[in-house]
Amino acid sequence: MNSIPNYEIIFYWSREDGAMIAEVPELPGCMADGVTYEEAIANVRVVIAEWIETAKELGRNVPEPKGKLAYA
């Protein structure tokens, strides 16, 4: 797998699903889950790569990771 850009990933526990959810806000609809944090991050890395690949195949824009402000 090629290098995956460092997009912000938000993690939270879903009691309803009984799983960790990993969501990538900069890539609409890009999310994955896992029983553990480690599994969720491994799964979301795959989904990020697939999201980018699909966007490129469809000729759509792939946003650059924005990062976060170091201060407010």
C-alpha positions in Angstrom: 0.0 0.0 0.0 1.3 3.5 -0.9 1.9 6.1 1.7 -1.3 7.4 3.2 -1.6 11.2 3.9 -2.0 12.1 7.6 -5.7 13.1 7.7 -7.3 14.0 11.0 -9.0 10.9 12.5 -11.6 11.1 15.2 -12.1 8.1 17.4 -15.1 7.3 19.6 -16.7 4.3 21.2 -20.1 3.3 19.8 -22.0 1.5 22.5 -24.7 0.6 20.0 -22.2 -1.1 17.7 -19.8 -2.4 20.5 -16.9 -1.0 18.5 -14.4 1.9 18.2 -15.4 4.2 15.3 -12.7 6.0 13.3 -14.0 8.9 11.2 -12.1 11.1 8.7 -13.9 14.4 8.6 -12.0 15.7 5.6 -13.1 12.8 3.4 -16.9 12.7 3.4 -18.3 9.3 4.3 -14.8 7.9 5.2 -15.0 5.9 8.4 -14.2 2.4 9.7 -14.6 0.5 12.9 -12.9 -2.1 15.0 -13.2 -4.0 18.3 -10.1 -2.2 19.5 -8.4 1.2 18.8 -5.6 -0.6 17.0 -8.1 -2.5 14.8 -10.0 0.7 14.0 -6.9 2.6 12.9 -5.7 -0.3 10.7 -9.2 -0.5 9.1 -9.5 3.2 8.6 -6.1 3.4 6.9 -7.3 0.9 4.3 -10.5 2.8 3.9 -8.6 6.1 3.4 -6.5 4.5 0.7 -9.6 3.1 -1.0 -11.4 6.5 -0.7 -8.5 8.3 -2.4 -8.2 5.6 -5.1 -11.9 5.8 -5.9 -11.9 9.6 -6.0 -9.0 9.6 -8.4 -10.7 7.0 -10.7 -13.8 9.2 -10.8 -11.8 12.3 -11.5 -12.8 13.9 -8.2 -10.7 16.2 -6.0 -8.7 14.6 -3.2 -8.4 17.2 -0.4 -5.0 17.8 1.1 -4.8 17.1 4.9 -5.5 20.4 6.7 -4.0 19.7 10.1 -4.9 21.6 13.2 -4.0 25.0 14.6 -1.2 24.9 17.1 -2.8 27.8 19.0 -6.1 29.6 19.3 
